[in-house]
């Protein structure tokens, strides 16, 4: 799937800096991002705000990268009042 197709299928798409990873249990975590750019706005996401994204902890389970202070581009899904994503929904990871 192309980058533009991934953005089109997502509920939202952003570029954001990872601030913190909060483990919830052995399998899941909450990833806190500061939004730097909005490619596709969803559920009120705005540049500059901090959002929580729920996802798997383990890379084998499509978990998100855990390097804080790095910028990532993510396609997001909105489900049950929370944002979710995974490594399979990375549009591009940047080391900036």
PDB file of N, CA, C and O in Angstrom, chain B, residues numbered from 101:
ATOM      1  N   UNK B 101       0.849  -1.169   0.000  1.00  0.00           N
ATOM      2  CA  UNK B 101       0.000   0.000   0.000  1.00  0.00           C
ATOM      3  C   UNK B 101       0.902   1.241   0.000  1.00  0.00           C
ATOM      4  O   UNK B 101       1.895   1.299   0.725  1.00  0.00           O
ATOM      5  N   UNK B 102       0.549   2.208  -0.804  1.00  0.00           N
ATOM      6  CA  UNK B 102       1.332   3.437  -0.871  1.00  0.00           C
ATOM      7  C   UNK B 102       1.060   4.315   0.349  1.00  0.00           C
ATOM      8  O   UNK B 102       0.082   4.121   1.072  1.00  0.00           O
ATOM      9  N   UNK B 103       1.937   5.272   0.555  1.00  0.00           N
ATOM     10  CA  UNK B 103       1.788   6.221   1.663  1.00  0.00           C
ATOM     11  C   UNK B 103       0.468   6.968   1.559  1.00  0.00           C
ATOM     12  O   UNK B 103      -0.240   7.111   2.556  1.00  0.00           O
ATOM     13  N   UNK B 104       0.125   7.447   0.363  1.00  0.00           N
ATOM     14  CA  UNK B 104      -1.127   8.200   0.190  1.00  0.00           C
ATOM     15  C   UNK B 104      -2.347   7.311   0.421  1.00  0.00           C
ATOM     16  O   UNK B 104      -3.355   7.788   0.943  1.00  0.00           O
ATOM     17  N   UNK B 105      -2.285   6.029   0.046  1.00  0.00           N
ATOM     18  CA  UNK B 105      -3.391   5.108   0.315  1.00  0.00           C
ATOM     19  C   UNK B 105      -3.531   4.861   1.817  1.00  0.00           C
ATOM     20  O   UNK B 105      -4.645   4.789   2.337  1.00  0.00           O
ATOM     21  N   UNK B 106      -2.403   4.732   2.510  1.00  0.00           N
ATOM     22  CA  UNK B 106      -2.440   4.521   3.965  1.00  0.00           C
ATOM     23  C   UNK B 106      -3.080   5.716   4.663  1.00  0.00           C
ATOM     24  O   UNK B 106      -3.884   5.546   5.579  1.00  0.00           O
ATOM     25  N   UNK B 107      -2.725   6.923   4.232  1.00  0.00           N
ATOM     26  CA  UNK B 107      -3.322   8.129   4.820  1.00  0.00           C
ATOM     27  C   UNK B 107      -4.813   8.172   4.533  1.00  0.00           C
ATOM     28  O   UNK B 107      -5.608   8.497   5.415  1.00  0.00           O
ATOM     29  N   UNK B 108      -5.192   7.848   3.319  1.00  0.00           N
ATOM     30  CA  UNK B 108      -6.606   7.875   2.939  1.00  0.00           C
ATOM     31  C   UNK B 108      -7.430   6.886   3.763  1.00  0.00           C
ATOM     32  O   UNK B 108      -8.559   7.199   4.143  1.00  0.00           O
ATOM     33  N   UNK B 109      -6.896   5.714   4.043  1.00  0.00           N
ATOM     34  CA  UNK B 109      -7.622   4.680   4.797  1.00  0.00           C
ATOM     35  C   UNK B 109      -7.655   4.953   6.299  1.00  0.00           C
ATOM     36  O   UNK B 109      -8.538   4.455   6.997  1.00  0.00           O
ATOM     37  N   UNK B 110      -6.701   5.739   6.802  1.00  0.00           N
ATOM     38  CA  UNK B 110      -6.602   6.006   8.240  1.00  0.00           C
ATOM     39  C   UNK B 110      -7.695   6.967   8.702  1.00  0.00           C
ATOM     40  O   UNK B 110      -8.258   7.721   7.908  1.00  0.00           O
ATOM     41  N   UNK B 111      -7.980   6.924   9.997  1.00  0.00           N
ATOM     42  CA  UNK B 111      -8.901   7.896  10.585  1.00  0.00           C
ATOM     43  C   UNK B 111      -8.199   9.235  10.803  1.00  0.00           C
ATOM     44  O   UNK B 111      -8.842  10.284  10.822  1.00  0.00           O
ATOM     45  N   UNK B 112      -6.879   9.192  10.966  1.00  0.00           N
ATOM     46  CA  UNK B 112      -6.045  10.397  11.083  1.00  0.00           C
ATOM     47  C   UNK B 112      -4.626   9.995  10.713  1.00  0.00           C
ATOM     48  O   UNK B 112      -4.274   8.816  10.757  1.00  0.00           O
ATOM     49  N   UNK B 113      -3.812  10.984  10.347  1.00  0.00           N
ATOM     50  CA  UNK B 113      -2.400  10.735  10.040  1.00  0.00           C
ATOM     51  C   UNK B 113      -1.592  11.946  10.497  1.00  0.00           C
ATOM     52  O   UNK B 113      -1.953  13.092  10.231  1.00  0.00           O
ATOM     53  N   UNK B 114      -0.485  11.662  11.194  1.00  0.00           N
ATOM     54  CA  UNK B 114       0.297  12.735  11.809  1.00  0.00           C
ATOM     55  C   UNK B 114       1.799  12.470  11.713  1.00  0.00           C
ATOM     56  O   UNK B 114       2.241  11.347  11.469  1.00  0.00           O
ATOM     57  N   UNK B 115       2.552  13.525  11.909  1.00  0.00           N
ATOM     58  CA  UNK B 115       3.979  13.436  12.228  1.00  0.00           C
ATOM     59  C   UNK B 115       4.072  13.924  13.665  1.00  0.00           C
ATOM     60  O   UNK B 115       3.532  14.978  14.002  1.00  0.00           O
ATOM     61  N   UNK B 116       4.758  13.159  14.514  1.00  0.00           N
ATOM     62  CA  UNK B 116       4.778  13.501  15.933  1.00  0.00           C
ATOM     63  C   UNK B 116       6.059  13.004  16.587  1.00  0.00           C
ATOM     64  O   UNK B 116       6.676  12.039  16.137  1.00  0.00           O
ATOM     65  N   UNK B 117       6.442  13.688  17.657  1.00  0.00           N
ATOM     66  CA  UNK B 117       7.629  13.312  18.434  1.00  0.00           C
ATOM     67  C   UNK B 117       7.169  12.480  19.627  1.00  0.00           C
ATOM     68  O   UNK B 117       6.290  12.887  20.387  1.00  0.00           O
ATOM     69  N   UNK B 118       7.789  11.292  19.777  1.00  0.00           N
ATOM     70  CA  UNK B 118       7.445  10.415  20.889  1.00  0.00           C
ATOM     71  C   UNK B 118       8.022  10.984  22.182  1.00  0.00           C
ATOM     72  O   UNK B 118       9.228  11.204  22.291  1.00  0.00           O
ATOM     73  N   UNK B 119       7.153  11.218  23.151  1.00  0.00           N
ATOM     74  CA  UNK B 119       7.555  11.783  24.441  1.00  0.00           C
ATOM     75  C   UNK B 119       7.779  10.711  25.500  1.00  0.00           C
ATOM     76  O   UNK B 119       8.729  10.786  26.279  1.00  0.00           O
ATOM     77  N   UNK B 120       6.892   9.705  25.524  1.00  0.00           N
ATOM     78  CA  UNK B 120       6.925   8.735  26.615  1.00  0.00           C
ATOM     79  C   UNK B 120       6.170   7.483  26.218  1.00  0.00           C
ATOM     80  O   UNK B 120       5.205   7.539  25.456  1.00  0.00           O
ATOM     81  N   UNK B 121       6.623   6.343  26.745  1.00  0.00           N
ATOM     82  CA  UNK B 121       5.910   5.079  26.574  1.00  0.00           C
ATOM     83  C   UNK B 121       5.487   4.624  27.967  1.00  0.00           C
ATOM     84  O   UNK B 121       6.322   4.486  28.862  1.00  0.00           O
ATOM     85  N   UNK B 122       4.201   4.393  28.144  1.00  0.00           N
ATOM     86  CA  UNK B 122       3.651   3.989  29.441  1.00  0.00           C
ATOM     87  C   UNK B 122       3.140   2.553  29.319  1.00  0.00           C
ATOM     88  O   UNK B 122       2.091   2.328  28.716  1.00  0.00           O
ATOM     89  N   UNK B 123       3.862   1.575  29.880  1.00  0.00           N
ATOM     90  CA  UNK B 123       3.390   0.192  29.816  1.00  0.00           C
ATOM     91  C   UNK B 123       2.067   0.040  30.567  1.00  0.00           C
ATOM     92  O   UNK B 123       1.905   0.586  31.658  1.00  0.00           O
ATOM     93  N   UNK B 124       1.129  -0.696  29.989  1.00  0.00           N
ATOM     94  CA  UNK B 124      -0.162  -0.961  30.634  1.00  0.00           C
ATOM     95  C   UNK B 124      -0.219  -2.391  31.159  1.00  0.00           C
ATOM     96  O   UNK B 124      -0.805  -2.642  32.213  1.00  0.00           O
ATOM     97  N   UNK B 125       0.379  -3.320  30.440  1.00  0.00           N
ATOM     98  CA  UNK B 125       0.507  -4.709  30.864  1.00  0.00           C
ATOM     99  C   UNK B 125       1.617  -5.332  30.020  1.00  0.00           C
ATOM    100  O   UNK B 125       2.348  -4.608  29.344  1.00  0.00           O
ATOM    101  N   UNK B 126       1.756  -6.640  30.043  1.00  0.00           N
ATOM    102  CA  UNK B 126       2.843  -7.283  29.296  1.00  0.00           C
ATOM    103  C   UNK B 126       2.730  -7.091  27.789  1.00  0.00           C
ATOM    104  O   UNK B 126       3.736  -7.139  27.082  1.00  0.00           O
ATOM    105  N   UNK B 127       1.536  -6.878  27.299  1.00  0.00           N
ATOM    106  CA  UNK B 127       1.315  -6.826  25.854  1.00  0.00           C
ATOM    107  C   UNK B 127       1.026  -5.434  25.300  1.00  0.00           C
ATOM    108  O   UNK B 127       1.279  -5.190  24.120  1.00  0.00           O
ATOM    109  N   UNK B 128       0.504  -4.513  26.110  1.00  0.00           N
ATOM    110  CA  UNK B 128       0.027  -3.222  25.609  1.00  0.00           C
ATOM    111  C   UNK B 128       0.728  -2.052  26.282  1.00  0.00           C
ATOM    112  O   UNK B 128       1.236  -2.173  27.397  1.00  0.00           O
ATOM    113  N   UNK B 129       0.748  -0.916  25.589  1.00  0.00           N
ATOM    114  CA  UNK B 129       1.324   0.318  26.127  1.00  0.00           C
ATOM    115  C   UNK B 129       0.573   1.510  25.558  1.00  0.00           C
ATOM    116  O   UNK B 129      -0.143   1.401  24.562  1.00  0.00           O
ATOM    117  N   UNK B 130       0.751   2.644  26.213  1.00  0.00           N
ATOM    118  CA  UNK B 130       0.243   3.917  25.713  1.00  0.00           C
ATOM    119  C   UNK B 130       1.462   4.739  25.324  1.00  0.00           C
ATOM    120  O   UNK B 130       2.394   4.898  26.111  1.00  0.00           O
ATOM    121  N   UNK B 131       1.445   5.255  24.107  1.00  0.00           N
ATOM    122  CA  UNK B 131       2.528   6.061  23.563  1.00  0.00           C
ATOM    123  C   UNK B 131       2.062   7.514  23.536  1.00  0.00           C
ATOM    124  O   UNK B 131       1.026   7.828  22.949  1.00  0.00           O
ATOM    125  N   UNK B 132       2.823   8.393  24.169  1.00  0.00           N
ATOM    126  CA  UNK B 132       2.459   9.815  24.233  1.00  0.00           C
ATOM    127  C   UNK B 132       3.283  10.574  23.195  1.00  0.00           C
ATOM    128  O   UNK B 132       4.513  10.544  23.227  1.00  0.00           O
ATOM    129  N   UNK B 133       2.601  11.253  22.279  1.00  0.00           N
ATOM    130  CA  UNK B 133       3.235  11.999  21.194  1.00  0.00           C
ATOM    131  C   UNK B 133       2.837  13.463  21.235  1.00  0.00           C
ATOM    132  O   UNK B 133       1.709  13.797  21.596  1.00  0.00           O
ATOM    133  N   UNK B 134       3.774  14.342  20.860  1.00  0.00           N
ATOM    134  CA  UNK B 134       3.441  15.745  20.599  1.00  0.00           C
ATOM    135  C   UNK B 134       3.304  15.875  19.085  1.00  0.00           C
ATOM    136  O   UNK B 134       4.247  15.617  18.337  1.00  0.00           O
ATOM    137  N   UNK B 135       2.123  16.275  18.652  1.00  0.00           N
ATOM    138  CA  UNK B 135       1.819  16.384  17.227  1.00  0.00           C
ATOM    139  C   UNK B 135       2.589  17.558  16.619  1.00  0.00           C
ATOM    140  O   UNK B 135       2.493  18.690  17.093  1.00  0.00           O
ATOM    141  N   UNK B 136       3.352  17.269  15.567  1.00  0.00           N
ATOM    142  CA  UNK B 136       4.108  18.305  14.879  1.00  0.00           C
ATOM    143  C   UNK B 136       3.485  18.703  13.545  1.00  0.00           C
ATOM    144  O   UNK B 136       3.615  19.841  13.095  1.00  0.00           O
ATOM    145  N   UNK B 137       2.811  17.746  12.928  1.00  0.00           N
ATOM    146  CA  UNK B 137       2.157  18.035  11.653  1.00  0.00           C
ATOM    147  C   UNK B 137       0.962  17.109  11.507  1.00  0.00           C
ATOM    148  O   UNK B 137       1.030  15.939  11.884  1.00  0.00           O
ATOM    149  N   UNK B 138      -0.116  17.621  10.969  1.00  0.00           N
ATOM    150  CA  UNK B 138      -1.325  16.826  10.742  1.00  0.00           C
ATOM    151  C   UNK B 138      -1.491  16.653   9.227  1.00  0.00           C
ATOM    152  O   UNK B 138      -1.648  17.629   8.493  1.00  0.00           O
ATOM    153  N   UNK B 139      -1.453  15.399   8.774  1.00  0.00           N
ATOM    154  CA  UNK B 139      -1.666  15.100   7.353  1.00  0.00           C
ATOM    155  C   UNK B 139      -3.143  14.848   7.075  1.00  0.00           C
ATOM    156  O   UNK B 139      -3.659  15.204   6.016  1.00  0.00           O
ATOM    157  N   UNK B 140      -3.813  14.228   8.044  1.00  0.00           N
ATOM    158  CA  UNK B 140      -5.249  13.986   7.947  1.00  0.00           C
ATOM    159  C   UNK B 140      -5.805  14.148   9.350  1.00  0.00           C
ATOM    160  O   UNK B 140      -5.456  13.399  10.262  1.00  0.00           O
ATOM    161  N   UNK B 141      -6.676  15.138   9.511  1.00  0.00           N
ATOM    162  CA  UNK B 141      -7.206  15.461  10.838  1.00  0.00           C
ATOM    163  C   UNK B 141      -8.348  14.528  11.184  1.00  0.00           C
ATOM    164  O   UNK B 141      -9.192  14.207  10.347  1.00  0.00           O
ATOM    165  N   UNK B 142      -8.354  14.103  12.430  1.00  0.00           N
ATOM    166  CA  UNK B 142      -9.428  13.254  12.908  1.00  0.00           C
ATOM    167  C   UNK B 142      -9.666  13.527  14.382  1.00  0.00           C
ATOM    168  O   UNK B 142      -8.720  13.775  15.130  1.00  0.00           O
ATOM    169  N   UNK B 143     -10.913  13.484  14.800  1.00  0.00           N
ATOM    170  CA  UNK B 143     -11.307  13.662  16.204  1.00  0.00           C
ATOM    171  C   UNK B 143     -10.594  14.829  16.867  1.00  0.00           C
ATOM    172  O   UNK B 143     -10.200  14.740  18.030  1.00  0.00           O
ATOM    173  N   UNK B 144     -10.429  15.917  16.135  1.00  0.00           N
ATOM    174  CA  UNK B 144      -9.898  17.142  16.722  1.00  0.00           C
ATOM    175  C   UNK B 144      -8.402  17.200  16.926  1.00  0.00           C
ATOM    176  O   UNK B 144      -7.929  18.087  17.637  1.00  0.00           O
ATOM    177  N   UNK B 145      -7.627  16.295  16.338  1.00  0.00           N
ATOM    178  CA  UNK B 145      -6.167  16.355  16.482  1.00  0.00           C
ATOM    179  C   UNK B 145      -5.663  17.661  15.882  1.00  0.00           C
ATOM    180  O   UNK B 145      -6.013  18.025  14.759  1.00  0.00           O
ATOM    181  N   UNK B 146      -4.826  18.363  16.661  1.00  0.00           N
ATOM    182  CA  UNK B 146      -4.259  19.618  16.187  1.00  0.00           C
ATOM    183  C   UNK B 146      -2.764  19.669  16.456  1.00  0.00           C
ATOM    184  O   UNK B 146      -2.267  19.067  17.407  1.00  0.00           O
ATOM    185  N   UNK B 147      -2.068  20.389  15.615  1.00  0.00           N
ATOM    186  CA  UNK B 147      -0.627  20.582  15.761  1.00  0.00           C
ATOM    187  C   UNK B 147      -0.325  21.169  17.141  1.00  0.00           C
ATOM    188  O   UNK B 147      -1.012  22.083  17.597  1.00  0.00           O
ATOM    189  N   UNK B 148       0.705  20.639  17.799  1.00  0.00           N
ATOM    190  CA  UNK B 148       1.138  21.147  19.087  1.00  0.00           C
ATOM    191  C   UNK B 148       0.562  20.416  20.285  1.00  0.00           C
ATOM    192  O   UNK B 148       1.122  20.491  21.378  1.00  0.00           O
ATOM    193  N   UNK B 149      -0.552  19.707  20.101  1.00  0.00           N
ATOM    194  CA  UNK B 149      -1.145  19.012  21.243  1.00  0.00           C
ATOM    195  C   UNK B 149      -0.445  17.683  21.502  1.00  0.00           C
ATOM    196  O   UNK B 149       0.229  17.142  20.626  1.00  0.00           O
ATOM    197  N   UNK B 150      -0.615  17.166  22.712  1.00  0.00           N
ATOM    198  CA  UNK B 150      -0.088  15.854  23.092  1.00  0.00           C
ATOM    199  C   UNK B 150      -1.245  14.864  23.037  1.00  0.00           C
ATOM    200  O   UNK B 150      -2.307  15.098  23.613  1.00  0.00           O
ATOM    201  N   UNK B 151      -1.024  13.754  22.335  1.00  0.00           N
ATOM    202  CA  UNK B 151      -2.067  12.731  22.232  1.00  0.00           C
ATOM    203  C   UNK B 151      -1.528  11.392  22.738  1.00  0.00           C
ATOM    204  O   UNK B 151      -0.321  11.150  22.747  1.00  0.00           O
ATOM    205  N   UNK B 152      -2.449  10.540  23.155  1.00  0.00           N
ATOM    206  CA  UNK B 152      -2.127   9.178  23.578  1.00  0.00           C
ATOM    207  C   UNK B 152      -2.551   8.219  22.480  1.00  0.00           C
ATOM    208  O   UNK B 152      -3.661   8.301  21.954  1.00  0.00           O
ATOM    209  N   UNK B 153      -1.642   7.303  22.142  1.00  0.00           N
ATOM    210  CA  UNK B 153      -1.917   6.289  21.133  1.00  0.00           C
ATOM    211  C   UNK B 153      -1.689   4.928  21.782  1.00  0.00           C
ATOM    212  O   UNK B 153      -0.610   4.668  22.314  1.00  0.00           O
ATOM    213  N   UNK B 154      -2.687   4.070  21.743  1.00  0.00           N
ATOM    214  CA  UNK B 154      -2.592   2.745  22.337  1.00  0.00           C
ATOM    215  C   UNK B 154      -2.082   1.761  21.300  1.00  0.00           C
ATOM    216  O   UNK B 154      -2.462   1.817  20.131  1.00  0.00           O
ATOM    217  N   UNK B 155      -1.214   0.855  21.746  1.00  0.00           N
ATOM    218  CA  UNK B 155      -0.687  -0.141  20.825  1.00  0.00           C
ATOM    219  C   UNK B 155       0.045  -1.255  21.550  1.00  0.00           C
ATOM    220  O   UNK B 155       0.176  -1.247  22.774  1.00  0.00           O
ATOM    221  N   UNK B 156       0.515  -2.209  20.770  1.00  0.00           N
ATOM    222  CA  UNK B 156       1.270  -3.331  21.309  1.00  0.00           C
ATOM    223  C   UNK B 156       2.642  -2.855  21.785  1.00  0.00           C
ATOM    224  O   UNK B 156       3.171  -1.861  21.287  1.00  0.00           O
ATOM    225  N   UNK B 157       3.211  -3.572  22.750  1.00  0.00           N
ATOM    226  CA  UNK B 157       4.545  -3.251  23.271  1.00  0.00           C
ATOM    227  C   UNK B 157       5.642  -3.952  22.485  1.00  0.00           C
ATOM    228  O   UNK B 157       6.744  -3.418  22.358  1.00  0.00           O
ATOM    229  N   UNK B 158       5.368  -5.115  21.966  1.00  0.00           N
ATOM    230  CA  UNK B 158       6.373  -5.969  21.343  1.00  0.00           C
ATOM    231  C   UNK B 158       6.415  -5.726  19.833  1.00  0.00           C
ATOM    232  O   UNK B 158       5.379  -5.699  19.169  1.00  0.00           O
ATOM    233  N   UNK B 159       7.621  -5.552  19.305  1.00  0.00           N
ATOM    234  CA  UNK B 159       7.753  -5.323  17.862  1.00  0.00           C
ATOM    235  C   UNK B 159       7.238  -6.518  17.058  1.00  0.00           C
ATOM    236  O   UNK B 159       6.762  -6.342  15.937  1.00  0.00           O
ATOM    237  N   UNK B 160       7.325  -7.730  17.613  1.00  0.00           N
ATOM    238  CA  UNK B 160       6.806  -8.913  16.922  1.00  0.00           C
ATOM    239  C   UNK B 160       5.285  -8.870  16.794  1.00  0.00           C
ATOM    240  O   UNK B 160       4.707  -9.532  15.932  1.00  0.00           O
ATOM    241  N   UNK B 161       4.639  -8.081  17.665  1.00  0.00           N
ATOM    242  CA  UNK B 161       3.176  -7.922  17.619  1.00  0.00           C
ATOM    243  C   UNK B 161       2.804  -6.596  16.960  1.00  0.00           C
ATOM    244  O   UNK B 161       1.717  -6.067  17.194  1.00  0.00           O
ATOM    245  N   UNK B 162       3.703  -6.061  16.140  1.00  0.00           N
ATOM    246  CA  UNK B 162       3.475  -4.803  15.421  1.00  0.00           C
ATOM    247  C   UNK B 162       3.483  -3.596  16.373  1.00  0.00           C
ATOM    248  O   UNK B 162       2.802  -2.600  16.126  1.00  0.00           O
ATOM    249  N   UNK B 163       4.263  -3.694  17.467  1.00  0.00           N
ATOM    250  CA  UNK B 163       4.383  -2.589  18.416  1.00  0.00           C
ATOM    251  C   UNK B 163       5.080  -1.386  17.802  1.00  0.00           C
ATOM    252  O   UNK B 163       5.905  -1.520  16.898  1.00  0.00           O
ATOM    253  N   UNK B 164       4.741  -0.226  18.300  1.00  0.00           N
ATOM    254  CA  UNK B 164       5.351   1.015  17.812  1.00  0.00           C
ATOM    255  C   UNK B 164       6.788   1.149  18.305  1.00  0.00           C
ATOM    256  O   UNK B 164       7.149   0.553  19.320  1.00  0.00           O
ATOM    257  N   UNK B 165       7.619   1.929  17.595  1.00  0.00           N
ATOM    258  CA  UNK B 165       8.979   2.191  18.065  1.00  0.00           C
ATOM    259  C   UNK B 165       8.958   2.897  19.417  1.00  0.00           C
ATOM    260  O   UNK B 165       8.022   3.638  19.719  1.00  0.00           O
ATOM    261  N   UNK B 166       9.975   2.671  20.220  1.00  0.00           N
ATOM    262  CA  UNK B 166      10.000   3.195  21.588  1.00  0.00           C
ATOM    263  C   UNK B 166      11.094   4.239  21.829  1.00  0.00           C
ATOM    264  O   UNK B 166      11.308   4.637  22.974  1.00  0.00           O
ATOM    265  N   UNK B 167      11.775   4.680  20.807  1.00  0.00           N
ATOM    266  CA  UNK B 167      12.834   5.681  20.983  1.00  0.00           C
ATOM    267  C   UNK B 167      12.204   7.053  21.203  1.00  0.00           C
ATOM    268  O   UNK B 167      11.665   7.661  20.278  1.00  0.00           O
ATOM    269  N   UNK B 168      12.282   7.525  22.436  1.00  0.00           N
ATOM    270  CA  UNK B 168      11.699   8.831  22.751  1.00  0.00           C
ATOM    271  C   UNK B 168      12.507   9.937  22.103  1.00  0.00           C
ATOM    272  O   UNK B 168      13.684   9.771  21.783  1.00  0.00           O
ATOM    273  N   UNK B 169      11.851  11.063  21.920  1.00  0.00           N
ATOM    274  CA  UNK B 169      12.414  12.265  21.306  1.00  0.00           C
ATOM    275  C   UNK B 169      12.708  12.091  19.816  1.00  0.00           C
ATOM    276  O   UNK B 169      13.414  12.910  19.228  1.00  0.00           O
ATOM    277  N   UNK B 170      12.184  11.055  19.211  1.00  0.00           N
ATOM    278  CA  UNK B 170      12.298  10.872  17.768  1.00  0.00           C
ATOM    279  C   UNK B 170      10.952  11.153  17.127  1.00  0.00           C
ATOM    280  O   UNK B 170       9.900  11.002  17.748  1.00  0.00           O
ATOM    281  N   UNK B 171      11.013  11.565  15.873  1.00  0.00           N
ATOM    282  CA  UNK B 171       9.807  11.916  15.125  1.00  0.00           C
ATOM    283  C   UNK B 171       9.383  10.733  14.265  1.00  0.00           C
ATOM    284  O   UNK B 171      10.196  10.098  13.594  1.00  0.00           O
ATOM    285  N   UNK B 172       8.087  10.463  14.308  1.00  0.00           N
ATOM    286  CA  UNK B 172       7.513   9.380  13.514  1.00  0.00           C
ATOM    287  C   UNK B 172       6.282   9.888  12.784  1.00  0.00           C
ATOM    288  O   UNK B 172       5.587  10.787  13.258  1.00  0.00           O
ATOM    289  N   UNK B 173       6.024   9.301  11.628  1.00  0.00           N
ATOM    290  CA  UNK B 173       4.795   9.579  10.896  1.00  0.00           C
ATOM    291  C   UNK B 173       3.898   8.360  11.038  1.00  0.00           C
ATOM    292  O   UNK B 173       4.292   7.241  10.708  1.00  0.00           O
ATOM    293  N   UNK B 174       2.696   8.589  11.530  1.00  0.00           N
ATOM    294  CA  UNK B 174       1.790   7.506  11.877  1.00  0.00           C
ATOM    295  C   UNK B 174       0.418   7.656  11.236  1.00  0.00           C
ATOM    296  O   UNK B 174      -0.121   8.759  11.145  1.00  0.00           O
ATOM    297  N   UNK B 175      -0.137   6.535  10.796  1.00  0.00           N
ATOM    298  CA  UNK B 175      -1.551   6.455  10.452  1.00  0.00           C
ATOM    299  C   UNK B 175      -2.253   5.962  11.713  1.00  0.00           C
ATOM    300  O   UNK B 175      -1.794   5.011  12.346  1.00  0.00           O
ATOM    301  N   UNK B 176      -3.346   6.593  12.077  1.00  0.00           N
ATOM    302  CA  UNK B 176      -4.050   6.278  13.316  1.00  0.00           C
ATOM    303  C   UNK B 176      -5.464   5.770  13.042  1.00  0.00           C
ATOM    304  O   UNK B 176      -6.105   6.151  12.062  1.00  0.00           O
ATOM    305  N   UNK B 177      -5.930   4.900  13.933  1.00  0.00           N
ATOM    306  CA  UNK B 177      -7.323   4.433  13.906  1.00  0.00           C
ATOM    307  C   UNK B 177      -8.014   4.925  15.165  1.00  0.00           C
ATOM    308  O   UNK B 177      -7.413   4.951  16.239  1.00  0.00           O
ATOM    309  N   UNK B 178      -9.272   5.313  15.034  1.00  0.00           N
ATOM    310  CA  UNK B 178     -10.087   5.776  16.163  1.00  0.00           C
ATOM    311  C   UNK B 178     -11.090   4.668  16.469  1.00  0.00           C
ATOM    312  O   UNK B 178     -11.914   4.314  15.627  1.00  0.00           O
ATOM    313  N   UNK B 179     -11.010   4.122  17.689  1.00  0.00           N
ATOM    314  CA  UNK B 179     -11.889   3.015  18.043  1.00  0.00           C
ATOM    315  C   UNK B 179     -12.206   3.072  19.527  1.00  0.00           C
ATOM    316  O   UNK B 179     -11.294   3.123  20.353  1.00  0.00           O
ATOM    317  N   UNK B 180     -13.454   3.064  19.867  1.00  0.00           N
ATOM    318  CA  UNK B 180     -13.866   3.059  21.263  1.00  0.00           C
ATOM    319  C   UNK B 180     -13.387   4.268  22.047  1.00  0.00           C
ATOM    320  O   UNK B 180     -13.166   4.179  23.255  1.00  0.00           O
ATOM    321  N   UNK B 181     -13.226   5.393  21.372  1.00  0.00           N
ATOM    322  CA  UNK B 181     -12.808   6.620  22.047  1.00  0.00           C
ATOM    323  C   UNK B 181     -11.315   6.745  22.285  1.00  0.00           C
ATOM    324  O   UNK B 181     -10.879   7.620  23.033  1.00  0.00           O
ATOM    325  N   UNK B 182     -10.512   5.867  21.648  1.00  0.00           N
ATOM    326  CA  UNK B 182      -9.057   5.971  21.782  1.00  0.00           C
ATOM    327  C   UNK B 182      -8.389   5.857  20.414  1.00  0.00           C
ATOM    328  O   UNK B 182      -8.932   5.264  19.481  1.00  0.00           O
ATOM    329  N   UNK B 183      -7.197   6.443  20.323  1.00  0.00           N
ATOM    330  CA  UNK B 183      -6.381   6.303  19.126  1.00  0.00           C
ATOM    331  C   UNK B 183      -5.555   5.035  19.257  1.00  0.00           C
ATOM    332  O   UNK B 183      -5.018   4.749  20.326  1.00  0.00           O
ATOM    333  N   UNK B 184      -5.452   4.275  18.176  1.00  0.00           N
ATOM    334  CA  UNK B 184      -4.603   3.086  18.143  1.00  0.00           C
ATOM    335  C   UNK B 184      -3.727   3.132  16.898  1.00  0.00           C
ATOM    336  O   UNK B 184      -4.070   3.758  15.894  1.00  0.00           O
ATOM    337  N   UNK B 185      -2.585   2.451  16.991  1.00  0.00           N
ATOM    338  CA  UNK B 185      -1.694   2.353  15.847  1.00  0.00           C
ATOM    339  C   UNK B 185      -0.709   1.228  16.111  1.00  0.00           C
ATOM    340  O   UNK B 185      -0.713   0.628  17.186  1.00  0.00           O
ATOM    341  N   UNK B 186       0.124   0.949  15.142  1.00  0.00           N
ATOM    342  CA  UNK B 186       1.161  -0.066  15.272  1.00  0.00           C
ATOM    343  C   UNK B 186       2.247   0.157  14.246  1.00  0.00           C
ATOM    344  O   UNK B 186       2.124   1.018  13.375  1.00  0.00           O
ATOM    345  N   UNK B 187       3.301  -0.611  14.347  1.00  0.00           N
ATOM    346  CA  UNK B 187       4.434  -0.465  13.434  1.00  0.00           C
ATOM    347  C   UNK B 187       4.008  -0.630  11.982  1.00  0.00           C
ATOM    348  O   UNK B 187       4.594  -0.024  11.085  1.00  0.00           O
ATOM    349  N   UNK B 188       2.994  -1.444  11.755  1.00  0.00           N
ATOM    350  CA  UNK B 188       2.499  -1.649  10.389  1.00  0.00           C
ATOM    351  C   UNK B 188       1.838  -0.386   9.839  1.00  0.00           C
ATOM    352  O   UNK B 188       1.613  -0.284   8.633  1.00  0.00           O
ATOM    353  N   UNK B 189       1.524   0.578  10.710  1.00  0.00           N
ATOM    354  CA  UNK B 189       0.883   1.824  10.285  1.00  0.00           C
ATOM    355  C   UNK B 189       1.861   2.998  10.265  1.00  0.00           C
ATOM    356  O   UNK B 189       1.449   4.150  10.129  1.00  0.00           O
ATOM    357  N   UNK B 190       3.161   2.704  10.403  1.00  0.00           N
ATOM    358  CA  UNK B 190       4.146   3.794  10.295  1.00  0.00           C
ATOM    359  C   UNK B 190       4.216   4.239   8.838  1.00  0.00           C
ATOM    360  O   UNK B 190       4.390   3.420   7.935  1.00  0.00           O
ATOM    361  N   UNK B 191       4.082   5.524   8.624  1.00  0.00           N
ATOM    362  CA  UNK B 191       4.226   6.058   7.275  1.00  0.00           C
ATOM    363  C   UNK B 191       5.705   6.255   6.967  1.00  0.00           C
ATOM    364  O   UNK B 191       6.153   6.085   5.833  1.00  0.00           O
ATOM    365  N   UNK B 192       6.448   6.618   8.010  1.00  0.00           N
ATOM    366  CA  UNK B 192       7.904   6.777   7.903  1.00  0.00           C
ATOM    367  C   UNK B 192       8.401   7.120   9.293  1.00  0.00           C
ATOM    368  O   UNK B 192       7.754   7.881  10.014  1.00  0.00           O
ATOM    369  N   UNK B 193       9.520   6.579   9.671  1.00  0.00           N
ATOM    370  CA  UNK B 193      10.159   6.922  10.948  1.00  0.00           C
ATOM    371  C   UNK B 193      11.369   7.792  10.669  1.00  0.00           C
ATOM    372  O   UNK B 193      12.175   7.473   9.795  1.00  0.00           O
ATOM    373  N   UNK B 194      11.503   8.860  11.385  1.00  0.00           N
ATOM    374  CA  UNK B 194      12.605   9.794  11.168  1.00  0.00           C
ATOM    375  C   UNK B 194      13.433   9.910  12.434  1.00  0.00           C
ATOM    376  O   UNK B 194      12.894   9.829  13.538  1.00  0.00           O
ATOM    377  N   UNK B 195      14.709  10.096  12.289  1.00  0.00           N
ATOM    378  CA  UNK B 195      15.605  10.204  13.445  1.00  0.00           C
ATOM    379  C   UNK B 195      15.848  11.655  13.832  1.00  0.00           C
ATOM    380  O   UNK B 195      16.847  11.954  14.487  1.00  0.00           O
ATOM    381  N   UNK B 196      14.974  12.546  13.450  1.00  0.00           N
ATOM    382  CA  UNK B 196      15.182  13.961  13.767  1.00  0.00           C
ATOM    383  C   UNK B 196      14.633  14.315  15.126  1.00  0.00           C
ATOM    384  O   UNK B 196      14.726  15.467  15.549  1.00  0.00           O
TER     385      UNK B 196
END
